[in-house]
């Protein structure tokens, strides 16, 4: 997977919608095109990463990092 840059996040932004999370809180939540995020790029929640075969929800307080082979590492921050 090609190395990404911080501009990948802005370039992959699709749209933002209000989203209700499990704790009942509502947040404006951007949706991103997952395929446009290169290796090393991080996205902070709340966010939704959309790709052709899955959707990844990042609640507030979590971060996703794109790894070298395209996998995501999700951790609480």
N, C-alpha and C positions, 0 to 999 in steps of 0.2 A: 504494500500500500504506500502511495506517495506521502512524503512528509507534508503536513498541513501547516497553516499559519493562523493567527488569530482572526484574520479577515475571512477565513472559512465560515465562521459562525454567522457573520452578517450576510455573506453571500448565500448561505443555505437557508436563511429565514424565509418561510413560506407565508405565515400569517400568525396573528395572536388572537386568542379567544379566552374569555373567562372560563376557569376550570375549578370545579369543586373537588377537594381532596378528602381522603378518608376521615380526617379530623374535623371536617365540616367547614374548613376555611376555603375562601374563594380567592383566586389569584389570577391576574392576567398571565396567560401561559403561552409563550411562543412555540410554534411548531417549526421544526427544522427538517430539511431533506438530508437524511442520514448519509447518503452516498457522497455528498459534497464535503463531508468532514474528513480531513486527512489525518494521518498518524500524528499523535502528540497533541492534538487539539482537545481542549476541555470545554464542556458546557455545564453551566450551573443551573440547577433547578430553581424555580419550577420551569420545566420544559418537556416537550414531547418530541422524540426523535422518530421520524417516519421513514420506513423503507419498504420495498416491495413485499417482503415476506415477514415483517414484524413491526411492532410499534413499541417503543421504550418510553415509559413514564418516569420522569425525574421529579420527585416531590421537592418542595422547598427544603433547603438545607442539604441537598445531595449534589454530587458532581459526577459527571461521566467523562472519562478520558478514553480517546480512541487509541488503541494499542497498535503496534507495528503490523500485525496481520489482520487488522480490521475489527477485532473484538472490542467490546466496551468494558472498562473497569468502572464500576459504580461504587462510590463510597460516600458516607456521611461526612460532611465538613463541619 
